[in-house]
Amino acid sequence: QVQLVESGGGLVQAGGSLRLSCVGSGSIFRVNYMGWYRQGPGKARELVATITRGSATNYADSVKGRFTISRDNAKNTLYLQMNSLKPEDTALYSCYARDGLIARDYWGQGTQVTVSS
């Protein structure tokens, strides 16, 4: 069992920055894939960024060059550094983890990011 808790969301003006954190607990050692997803108003949930156990990363084209995903294994924490924020980045951001051994997915509760113009 894995529990994920996000934090760091809030209200920020366009051009500003935020850093989201996701702290994992439980059987986190079996997680081999993690990522950040978001769902904005009137939009489907979309993948923002992913990172593998080997630290390979992937980004949506809309955030490439502005967002950076990273993790600190010692702290069981996943991060999303968000720079040059735009109003279209406004969304509920959720942390995701996959246990590849038992094919089970885990989701955090989400943290709201609102970017004003």
VMD Tcl script that draws the C-alpha trace (Angstrom):
set ca {
  {0.00 0.00 0.00}
  {1.25 3.46 -0.93}
  {-0.04 6.80 0.29}
  {0.71 10.04 -1.56}
  {0.23 13.54 -0.16}
  {0.74 16.63 -2.29}
  {1.44 20.17 -1.16}
  {2.68 23.45 -2.56}
  {-0.23 24.61 -4.66}
  {-1.69 28.07 -4.42}
  {-2.48 31.30 -6.21}
  {0.27 32.92 -8.24}
  {0.48 35.60 -10.91}
  {1.49 34.80 -14.46}
  {5.24 34.53 -14.73}
  {5.61 33.34 -11.17}
  {6.85 30.04 -9.78}
  {5.67 27.28 -7.50}
  {7.18 24.03 -6.32}
  {4.85 21.12 -5.73}
  {5.82 18.28 -3.42}
  {4.46 14.75 -3.12}
  {5.47 12.70 -0.09}
  {5.08 8.95 -0.37}
  {4.71 6.44 2.44}
  {4.05 2.74 2.74}
  {5.47 0.29 0.20}
  {7.14 3.05 -1.76}
  {10.13 0.84 -2.54}
  {8.08 -1.04 -5.13}
  {7.20 2.10 -7.08}
  {8.98 2.20 -10.44}
  {7.16 5.05 -12.16}
  {5.85 8.37 -10.87}
  {4.43 11.48 -12.38}
  {2.35 14.61 -12.16}
  {-1.00 14.96 -13.88}
  {-3.36 17.88 -14.05}
  {-6.96 18.62 -14.90}
  {-8.02 22.15 -15.69}
  {-11.52 23.56 -16.09}
  {-13.23 22.09 -19.13}
  {-10.27 19.87 -19.92}
  {-9.47 16.19 -19.66}
  {-6.81 15.04 -17.25}
  {-3.42 15.20 -18.90}
  {0.05 14.01 -18.13}
  {2.42 16.81 -17.15}
  {5.69 15.04 -16.37}
  {6.95 11.57 -15.47}
  {10.05 10.08 -13.92}
  {11.17 6.46 -13.75}
  {13.14 4.61 -11.11}
  {16.19 5.22 -13.28}
  {15.41 8.97 -13.30}
  {14.46 9.17 -16.97}
  {12.05 12.07 -17.42}
  {9.38 13.05 -19.89}
  {7.32 16.23 -20.23}
  {4.23 17.41 -21.99}
  {5.09 19.80 -24.80}
  {3.08 22.54 -23.10}
  {5.36 22.58 -20.05}
  {8.70 21.58 -21.53}
  {11.37 24.10 -20.63}
  {9.28 25.58 -17.82}
  {8.64 22.64 -15.46}
  {11.12 20.22 -13.93}
  {10.27 16.92 -12.27}
  {12.65 15.42 -9.74}
  {12.67 13.17 -6.71}
  {14.58 12.75 -3.49}
  {14.62 9.07 -2.61}
  {15.98 9.71 0.88}
  {12.92 11.85 1.64}
  {10.45 9.73 -0.37}
  {9.43 12.93 -2.10}
  {8.57 13.82 -5.68}
  {8.81 17.45 -6.82}
  {7.51 19.55 -9.65}
  {9.25 22.89 -10.06}
  {6.97 25.16 -12.05}
  {8.44 28.33 -13.55}
  {7.06 30.96 -15.91}
  {3.53 29.98 -15.02}
  {0.72 30.82 -17.39}
  {-3.04 31.12 -16.79}
  {-3.55 27.95 -18.83}
  {-1.53 26.07 -16.20}
  {-4.44 26.53 -13.79}
  {-5.51 23.04 -12.74}
  {-5.71 20.49 -9.98}
  {-2.32 18.79 -9.95}
  {-2.19 15.18 -8.78}
  {0.71 12.94 -7.90}
  {0.73 9.44 -9.41}
  {2.73 6.32 -8.64}
  {2.72 2.83 -10.09}
  {3.70 -0.38 -8.39}
  {4.94 -2.41 -11.32}
  {5.15 -5.67 -9.38}
  {1.44 -5.86 -8.61}
  {0.21 -3.50 -11.36}
  {-1.47 -1.13 -8.92}
  {-1.82 2.63 -9.33}
  {-1.85 5.21 -6.54}
  {-3.06 8.80 -6.57}
  {-2.73 11.69 -4.20}
  {-5.61 13.97 -3.31}
  {-4.38 16.76 -5.56}
  {-3.25 20.32 -4.95}
  {-4.82 23.30 -6.69}
  {-2.70 25.66 -8.76}
  {-4.34 28.89 -9.90}
  {-2.47 31.31 -12.14}
  {-3.90 34.78 -12.59}
  {-3.17 37.17 -15.42}
}
mol new
graphics top color blue
foreach p $ca { graphics top sphere $p radius 0.5 }
foreach p [lrange $ca 0 end-1] q [lrange $ca 1 end] { graphics top cylinder $p $q radius 0.2 }
display resetview
